[in-house]
Amino acid sequence: MQHENIIVETQGKVGVIRLNRPKALNALNDQLMDELGSALLSFDADENIGCIVITGSEKAFAAGADISAMAGYSYMDVYKGQYITRNWETIRQVRKPVIAAVSGYALGGGCELAMMCDFIIAADTAKFGQPEVKLGTMPGAGGTQRLPRAVSKAKAMDMCLTARIMDAEEAERAGLVSRIVPADKLIDEAISAANTIASMSLPVVMMIKDSINRAYESALADGVQYERRLFHSTFATEDQKEGMNAFLEKRLPNFRHL
Ligand code: CAA
């Protein structure tokens, strides 16, 4: 697929997708989301890629769904799934880890997209919010569901009901982001984290992602049982033998992703 709204590149074993609609602060229209979905699935299928980074510009990760595109939609336009959010969940099909590297605004759908990633690395300039209430609508891509799980019910209610924006420090304190880095180091730090992940055993990395995501979908006992079975299955991999033997032989492991 030809890309007009994103820039796709690889850096070693890391696939990097940069949202690129600078004039609209990377507002997420259907075309951009189609391109993003297609780039994500192709990196997921690419055996040379071990981790994916999604980022935006210095000013905006993404300022939300595209208001000018959706302002005139009818109920039937959106309900029938032709427009907005129809292609938003593609990212959940991706089995390799996806990191959001967020600088500037991550508002509305931009915040929701960041939360669909496996973790968020924030620049010290990052700003998170769900301001849809100001537009007479509400989050529609998981904001009312993922935000309370990430930052507590109290903060999610505050943000979604008052449209208050959370800065990077508060986002880190609240658990929304995994770390904060200086804005000019954001992409390097994100790619470095992604490279670290890509140097591990890919099947084991995929099992860890799967298992942590299960924590959000199941009761504790079921989740622990699920984790136990995945843990057992790592013993069927060559990489577990390699990892443990390398430790015992005091050398670095050479994972073959088998
Ligand atoms: N959709 C479409 N265009 C957008 C946009 C959006 N979400 N956000 C910004 N833009 C456009 C602006 O219209 C403006 O375009 P023009 O130059 O053609 O006028 C350009 O980007 C630059 O924006 P501003 O001039 O507003 O820049 P600023 O620095 O003064 O303000 C901002 C930045 C605070 C992010 C402000 O742009 C803003 O509030 N944007 C809207 C944020 C928002 O409400 N997001 C939620 C969208 S709804 C949603 O996402 C639904 C869902 O859950 C799926």
Residues whose N, C-alpha, C, O or C-beta is under 5 A from the ligand:
A	BS01	CAA	K23 A24 L25 A27 A63 G64 A65 D66 I67 S68 Y105 L107 G108 G109 P131 E132 M138 P139 G140 A141
